[in-house]
Amino acid sequence: MLKILHVDRSGLFRKVMREMVMRTGHTVVSVAKSADALDVLASGGIDLVVTALELDDGNAENFINALSNSEAREVPVIVVTATDSLQQRECLFSLGVVDYMLKSELSEDRFRRYFDALVAGDELSRCMRALRVAVLDDSQVILSIVSRILSLNGFESCSLFADPLDLFKAEEGFDLYITDIVLPKMSGEQVVSRLRREHPDSIILSMSKFTGEKPLSNILLAGADDYIHKPFDAAGLMSRIKVNVRSYLLKKRLEKMAVTDGLTGLFNHRFSYERMEQECAKSCRYERPFSLAMVDIDDFKRVNDTFGHRKGDEVLVAVARTLKETLRTVDLVGRYGGEEFVIGFPETPLIAVRPAAEKLRRAIAALSLPGLSVTVSIGIAEYSCDETIESLVSRADSNLYAAKRNGKNRVEG
């Protein structure tokens, strides 16, 4: 959720803006004076400033100049006004505003797009700050320059290496590798190829003073994600990092979408089944127990028929959240289909699963949902090496339906 500061001497327009921002799901602080706005900014937490041209104690130009000399200088500013001129726009853009809008053109959709972009940008910034970065170059000058650029842009973890062998001796892996092409003891292609093999999910940026097509194509074929020419400036390096981090985040988001259920955020049916198969194989190989639970929401059809499918979705989300919060982090939780869930308990015999399932049943029965009481029936079974995953699921399912026949809101198996 974003926190917006709106500065306008018109009480009516402050009210209009407040209602518009609130409908988009964000919060707003409204003031009429630039002095009050600077006080709010000094307290921190503001993500965007929306200001009128004329204020109770001055104008937007003076306010923006004061803002640029404060600790909040990085907060983006949008100017909203009823008047327009090319000269005015040029002046304000020269002061660093990110946009200039006419009040007659304002719409909730336009602000929603701005807010969504800010949220996405904030996610990108948080991800970049948290990246573990390794910089490899035999020039201490380059190492110092890159380290300084990264530090000034908020990167919190940066390790420097002058020798590729030292990099590969490092016990930890890194999220982002920035490496020179011309190195002692190993070629840039060898370094990149090994990094890609050992760290397939990491971002690899290569840098070199060579500009020919062959070095570029070779290094990309070896596994680099991008290439930056020396000499480079801070803006050039950061733009390449941002582009690749954005692609990295998109890839991770797509990977997550491929294995999770869109409503509950749990593993989907296909991925749940694959993980259970893997756990069964490990159970046999290492002679360690593995147990399974099938969980079904009692009388779920009645919830949908009585209260509607939206309320049914709320119940599914609440149950899924309780599953995740109640179970261990090592347990595998998936939505099997409809109102049915599957839980895998690695290295856990049936005798230990029963109290865990009872705890889960009680937690769901204690859910506080307006006008609703929610219970689940649970069937449990322990894997045997002489059976298939289909057989294990079938046995747990049979116990689940026994729980239904025996009165619901109970554990069988």
C-alpha positions as CSV (number, residue, x, y, z in Angstrom):
1,M,0.0,0.0,0.0
2,L,1.3,3.4,-1.0
3,K,1.1,6.6,1.0
4,I,0.4,9.7,-1.1
5,L,0.9,13.3,-0.1
6,H,-1.6,15.7,-1.8
7,V,-0.9,19.4,-1.6
8,D,-3.7,21.8,-2.8
9,R,-5.3,24.9,-1.4
10,S,-8.7,23.8,-2.7
11,G,-10.5,21.9,0.0
12,L,-12.9,20.5,-2.6
13,F,-10.2,19.1,-4.8
14,R,-8.4,17.6,-1.7
15,K,-11.6,15.8,-1.0
16,V,-11.9,14.5,-4.6
17,M,-8.3,13.4,-4.6
18,R,-8.7,11.6,-1.2
19,E,-11.7,9.6,-2.5
20,M,-9.9,8.7,-5.7
21,V,-6.8,7.5,-3.9
22,M,-8.8,5.6,-1.3
23,R,-10.7,3.7,-4.0
24,T,-7.4,2.5,-5.5
25,G,-6.6,0.9,-2.1
26,H,-3.9,3.4,-1.0
27,T,-3.8,6.1,1.7
28,V,-3.4,9.8,1.3
29,V,-2.4,12.8,3.5
30,S,-3.9,16.1,2.4
31,V,-2.5,19.6,3.2
32,A,-2.9,23.1,1.8
33,K,0.5,24.6,2.5
34,S,4.0,23.7,1.3
35,A,5.3,24.1,4.9
36,D,2.9,21.5,6.1
37,A,3.9,19.3,3.2
38,L,7.6,19.5,4.1
39,D,6.8,18.6,7.7
40,V,4.9,15.5,6.6
41,L,7.8,14.5,4.2
42,A,10.3,15.0,7.0
43,S,8.5,12.3,9.1
44,G,9.1,9.8,6.2
45,G,6.9,7.1,4.7
46,I,5.6,9.2,1.7
47,D,5.8,7.3,-1.7
48,L,4.4,10.0,-4.0
49,V,3.7,13.8,-3.9
50,V,0.8,15.2,-5.9
51,T,0.8,19.0,-5.8
52,A,-1.1,21.9,-7.3
53,L,0.7,24.9,-8.9
54,E,-0.7,27.5,-6.4
55,L,-0.5,26.8,-2.7
56,D,-1.7,28.7,0.4
57,D,1.9,29.8,1.2
58,G,3.6,29.9,-2.3
59,N,3.8,27.9,-5.5
60,A,4.8,24.5,-6.7
61,E,8.2,25.8,-8.0
62,N,9.3,27.0,-4.6
63,F,7.9,23.9,-2.9
64,I,9.8,21.5,-5.3
65,N,13.0,23.5,-4.8
66,A,12.7,23.2,-1.1
67,L,11.9,19.5,-1.5
68,S,15.0,18.9,-3.6
69,N,17.2,20.2,-0.7
70,S,15.5,17.9,1.9
71,E,16.0,14.3,2.9
72,A,12.9,13.5,0.8
73,R,14.5,14.6,-2.5
74,E,14.0,11.2,-4.1
75,V,10.2,11.1,-3.6
76,P,8.6,11.5,-7.1
77,V,6.4,14.6,-7.7
78,I,3.4,15.0,-10.0
79,V,2.0,18.5,-10.7
80,V,-1.8,18.8,-11.2
81,T,-3.1,22.1,-12.5
82,A,-6.1,23.7,-14.3
83,T,-3.8,25.8,-16.5
84,D,-1.2,24.8,-19.1
85,S,1.6,26.3,-21.1
86,L,4.7,24.9,-22.7
87,Q,6.9,27.3,-20.7
88,Q,5.4,26.1,-17.5
89,R,5.9,22.5,-18.4
90,E,9.5,23.0,-19.3
91,C,10.2,24.8,-16.1
92,L,8.6,22.1,-13.9
93,F,10.2,19.2,-15.8
94,S,13.6,20.9,-15.4
95,L,12.9,20.8,-11.7
96,G,12.5,17.0,-11.8
97,V,8.8,16.4,-11.7
98,V,7.8,13.0,-13.1
99,D,4.6,14.2,-14.7
100,Y,2.3,17.2,-15.3
101,M,-1.4,16.7,-15.4
102,L,-4.4,18.9,-16.2
103,K,-7.3,18.6,-13.7
104,S,-9.7,18.2,-16.7
105,E,-7.7,15.0,-17.8
106,L,-7.6,13.3,-14.4
107,S,-9.1,9.9,-14.0
108,E,-9.0,7.1,-11.4
109,D,-7.5,4.7,-14.1
110,R,-4.6,7.1,-14.8
111,F,-3.7,7.3,-11.1
112,R,-4.2,3.6,-10.7
113,R,-1.6,3.0,-13.5
114,Y,0.8,5.4,-11.7
115,F,0.3,3.6,-8.4
116,D,0.8,0.2,-10.0
117,A,4.0,1.4,-11.6
118,L,5.3,2.7,-8.3
119,V,4.5,-0.6,-6.5
120,A,6.3,-2.5,-9.2
121,G,9.3,-0.1,-9.0
122,D,9.4,-0.5,-5.3
123,E,9.4,-4.3,-5.6
124,L,12.3,-3.9,-8.1
125,S,14.2,-1.6,-5.7
126,R,13.7,-4.0,-2.7
127,C,14.9,-7.0,-4.8
128,M,18.0,-5.1,-6.0
129,R,18.9,-4.0,-2.5
130,A,18.7,-7.6,-1.3
131,L,20.8,-9.1,-4.1
132,R,24.1,-10.7,-3.2
133,V,26.5,-9.4,-5.8
134,A,30.0,-10.7,-6.8
135,V,32.2,-8.5,-9.0
136,L,35.2,-10.1,-10.7
137,D,37.9,-8.0,-12.4
138,D,41.7,-8.0,-12.2
139,S,41.7,-4.2,-12.1
140,Q,41.4,-2.8,-8.5
141,V,40.3,0.5,-10.1
142,I,37.3,-1.2,-11.8
143,L,36.4,-3.1,-8.6
144,S,36.5,0.1,-6.7
145,I,34.3,2.0,-9.2
146,V,31.7,-0.8,-9.5
147,S,31.6,-1.2,-5.7
148,R,31.0,2.5,-5.3
149,I,28.2,2.6,-7.8
150,L,26.5,-0.3,-6.2
151,S,26.9,1.2,-2.7
152,L,25.4,4.5,-3.8
153,N,22.4,2.7,-5.3
154,G,21.6,0.9,-2.1
155,F,23.1,-2.6,-2.7
156,E,23.8,-4.1,0.7
157,S,25.9,-7.1,-0.1
158,C,28.8,-6.8,-2.6
159,S,31.9,-9.1,-2.7
160,L,35.0,-8.2,-4.8
161,F,37.3,-10.7,-6.5
162,A,40.4,-10.1,-8.6
163,D,41.1,-13.8,-9.3
164,P,38.4,-16.1,-10.7
165,L,39.8,-19.0,-8.7
166,D,39.0,-17.0,-5.5
167,L,35.5,-16.5,-6.7
168,F,34.9,-20.2,-7.2
169,K,36.4,-21.0,-3.8
170,A,33.7,-18.8,-2.2
171,E,31.4,-20.9,-0.1
172,E,28.3,-18.9,-0.8
173,G,26.6,-18.4,-4.2
174,F,25.6,-15.0,-5.5
175,D,22.4,-13.7,-7.1
176,L,24.3,-11.3,-9.5
177,Y,27.7,-11.8,-11.0
178,I,29.4,-8.9,-12.8
179,T,32.6,-10.2,-14.5
180,D,35.3,-9.0,-16.8
181,I,36.0,-11.0,-20.0
182,V,39.8,-10.7,-19.9
183,L,41.0,-12.4,-16.7
184,P,44.1,-14.1,-15.3
185,K,44.2,-18.0,-15.2
186,M,40.8,-18.4,-16.9
187,S,39.1,-16.9,-20.0
188,G,35.9,-14.9,-19.6
189,E,34.0,-17.5,-21.5
190,Q,35.2,-20.3,-19.1
191,V,34.2,-18.2,-16.1
192,V,30.7,-17.5,-17.5
193,S,30.2,-21.1,-18.6
194,R,31.1,-22.4,-15.2
195,L,29.0,-19.8,-13.4
196,R,26.0,-20.7,-15.5
197,R,26.5,-24.4,-14.9
198,E,26.9,-24.0,-11.1
199,H,24.4,-21.2,-10.6
200,P,21.7,-21.6,-13.3
201,D,19.3,-19.1,-11.7
202,S,21.8,-16.3,-11.2
203,I,22.1,-13.1,-13.3
204,I,25.5,-12.9,-15.1
205,L,26.7,-9.6,-16.6
206,S,29.9,-9.5,-18.6
207,M,32.0,-6.3,-19.2
208,S,34.9,-5.6,-21.5
209,K,36.5,-2.9,-23.5
210,F,36.2,-5.0,-26.6
211,T,33.4,-4.0,-28.9
212,G,33.5,-6.6,-31.7
213,E,30.6,-8.9,-32.5
214,K,32.6,-12.1,-31.9
215,P,33.5,-11.5,-28.2
216,L,29.9,-10.4,-27.6
217,S,28.3,-13.4,-29.2
218,N,30.8,-15.9,-27.6
219,I,30.2,-14.6,-24.1
220,L,26.4,-14.6,-24.5
221,L,26.5,-18.1,-25.9
222,A,28.6,-19.2,-22.9
223,G,25.7,-18.2,-20.7
224,A,25.9,-14.4,-19.9
225,D,22.6,-12.6,-19.6
226,D,24.0,-9.3,-20.8
227,Y,27.1,-7.4,-21.8
228,I,28.3,-3.9,-21.0
229,H,31.1,-2.0,-22.7
230,K,34.0,-0.3,-20.8
231,P,34.3,2.5,-19.9
232,F,30.8,2.8,-18.5
233,D,29.1,5.3,-16.2
234,A,26.8,4.7,-13.2
235,A,23.6,5.2,-15.2
236,G,24.7,2.8,-17.9
237,L,25.6,0.0,-15.4
238,M,22.5,0.5,-13.3
239,S,20.2,0.5,-16.3
240,R,21.6,-2.9,-17.4
241,I,21.3,-4.3,-13.9
242,K,17.7,-3.1,-13.6
243,V,16.7,-4.5,-17.0
244,N,18.1,-7.9,-16.0
245,V,16.7,-7.9,-12.5
246,R,13.2,-7.0,-13.9
247,S,13.5,-10.0,-16.3
248,Y,14.7,-12.2,-13.4
249,L,11.6,-11.1,-11.3
250,L,9.3,-11.8,-14.2
251,K,10.8,-15.3,-14.7
252,K,10.4,-16.1,-11.0
253,R,6.8,-14.8,-11.1
254,L,6.0,-17.0,-14.1
255,E,7.7,-20.0,-12.4
256,K,5.6,-19.5,-9.4
257,M,2.4,-19.2,-11.4
258,A,3.2,-22.5,-13.1
259,V,3.2,-24.4,-9.8
260,T,0.7,-22.6,-7.6
261,D,-3.0,-22.3,-7.4
262,G,-4.1,-18.8,-8.4
263,L,-6.8,-18.5,-5.6
264,T,-5.1,-20.0,-2.5
265,G,-1.4,-19.6,-3.3
266,L,-0.8,-23.3,-2.5
267,F,0.8,-25.7,-4.9
268,N,-1.5,-26.7,-7.7
269,H,-2.7,-30.3,-8.4
270,R,0.0,-31.2,-11.0
271,F,3.0,-29.9,-8.9
272,S,1.6,-31.4,-5.7
273,Y,1.5,-34.8,-7.4
274,E,5.0,-34.4,-8.7
275,R,6.4,-33.5,-5.2
276,M,4.5,-36.3,-3.6
277,E,6.1,-38.8,-6.1
278,Q,9.5,-37.4,-5.3
279,E,8.9,-37.8,-1.5
280,C,7.7,-41.4,-2.0
281,A,10.9,-42.2,-3.9
282,K,13.0,-40.6,-1.2
283,S,11.1,-42.6,1.4
284,C,12.0,-45.9,-0.2
285,R,15.6,-44.9,-1.0
286,Y,16.5,-43.7,2.5
287,E,14.1,-46.0,4.4
288,R,12.4,-43.0,6.0
289,P,8.6,-42.6,6.6
290,F,6.3,-40.5,4.5
291,S,2.7,-39.8,5.2
292,L,-0.1,-38.2,3.4
293,A,-3.4,-36.4,4.4
294,M,-6.4,-35.6,2.3
295,V,-8.4,-32.7,3.6
296,D,-12.0,-31.8,2.5
297,I,-14.1,-28.9,3.6
298,D,-17.4,-30.2,5.0
299,D,-20.7,-29.1,3.3
300,F,-18.9,-26.7,1.0
301,K,-21.6,-26.9,-1.6
302,R,-24.0,-25.5,0.9
303,V,-21.7,-22.5,1.4
304,N,-21.7,-21.8,-2.3
305,D,-25.4,-22.3,-2.7
306,T,-26.4,-20.2,0.3
307,F,-23.8,-17.4,0.3
308,G,-22.5,-17.4,-3.3
309,H,-19.2,-18.4,-4.9
310,R,-17.4,-15.3,-3.7
311,K,-18.0,-16.3,-0.1
312,G,-16.9,-19.8,-1.0
313,D,-13.6,-18.4,-2.3
314,E,-13.2,-16.6,1.0
315,V,-13.6,-19.9,2.8
316,L,-11.0,-21.6,0.6
317,V,-8.5,-18.8,1.1
318,A,-9.1,-18.9,4.9
319,V,-8.6,-22.6,5.1
320,A,-5.5,-22.5,2.9
321,R,-4.0,-19.8,5.1
322,T,-4.7,-21.9,8.2
323,L,-3.0,-24.9,6.6
324,K,0.1,-22.9,5.9
325,E,0.2,-21.3,9.3
326,T,-0.5,-24.5,11.3
327,L,1.8,-26.9,9.5
328,R,5.6,-27.2,9.5
329,T,7.6,-25.4,6.8
330,V,8.8,-28.8,5.6
331,D,5.3,-30.1,5.0
332,L,4.0,-30.0,1.4
333,V,0.6,-28.3,1.0
334,G,-1.4,-28.3,-2.2
335,R,-4.9,-27.7,-3.5
336,Y,-6.0,-31.0,-4.9
337,G,-9.1,-29.7,-6.5
338,G,-12.3,-27.9,-5.6
339,E,-12.6,-27.8,-1.8
340,E,-10.0,-30.7,-1.3
341,F,-6.4,-30.2,-0.2
342,V,-3.5,-32.6,0.0
343,I,-0.7,-32.5,2.6
344,G,2.6,-34.4,2.5
345,F,4.5,-35.1,5.7
346,P,8.2,-35.9,5.0
347,E,10.0,-38.2,7.4
348,T,6.8,-38.5,9.5
349,P,5.1,-41.8,10.5
350,L,1.4,-42.1,10.7
351,I,1.5,-42.1,14.5
352,A,2.9,-38.6,14.4
353,V,0.6,-37.4,11.7
354,R,-2.6,-38.0,13.6
355,P,-2.0,-35.3,16.3
356,A,-0.8,-32.9,13.6
357,A,-4.0,-33.5,11.7
358,E,-6.1,-33.1,14.8
359,K,-4.4,-29.8,15.5
360,L,-5.2,-28.7,12.0
361,R,-8.8,-29.8,12.3
362,R,-9.2,-27.8,15.5
363,A,-7.6,-24.7,14.0
364,I,-10.0,-24.7,11.0
365,A,-13.0,-25.2,13.3
366,A,-11.9,-22.2,15.3
367,L,-11.9,-19.9,12.2
368,S,-13.8,-16.7,12.7
369,L,-15.9,-16.1,9.5
370,P,-19.0,-13.9,9.8
371,G,-22.1,-16.0,9.6
372,L,-20.2,-19.2,8.9
373,S,-18.8,-22.2,10.7
374,V,-16.2,-24.2,8.8
375,T,-15.0,-27.7,9.5
376,V,-13.0,-30.3,7.6
377,S,-12.8,-34.0,7.4
378,I,-9.3,-35.5,7.1
379,G,-8.1,-38.9,5.9
380,I,-4.5,-40.0,6.6
381,A,-2.2,-42.8,5.4
382,E,1.4,-43.8,5.5
383,Y,3.4,-44.7,2.4
384,S,4.6,-48.3,1.8
385,C,7.3,-49.0,-0.7
386,D,5.3,-51.7,-2.4
387,E,2.6,-49.3,-3.5
388,T,2.3,-46.4,-6.0
389,I,1.5,-42.8,-5.2
390,E,-1.9,-43.4,-6.7
391,S,-2.5,-46.2,-4.2
392,L,-1.4,-44.0,-1.3
393,V,-3.7,-41.2,-2.4
394,S,-6.6,-43.7,-2.8
395,R,-6.1,-45.0,0.7
396,A,-6.0,-41.5,2.2
397,D,-9.1,-40.6,0.2
398,S,-10.9,-43.7,1.5
399,N,-10.2,-42.7,5.0
400,L,-11.4,-39.2,4.2
401,Y,-14.8,-40.5,3.1
402,A,-14.9,-42.7,6.2
403,A,-14.5,-39.4,8.2
404,K,-17.4,-38.0,6.2
405,R,-19.6,-41.1,6.9
406,N,-18.8,-41.0,10.6
407,G,-20.1,-37.5,11.2
408,K,-17.5,-35.1,9.5
409,N,-15.2,-32.8,11.3
410,R,-12.9,-35.7,12.3
411,V,-9.7,-37.5,11.3
412,E,-9.7,-41.1,10.1
413,G,-6.8,-43.4,9.2
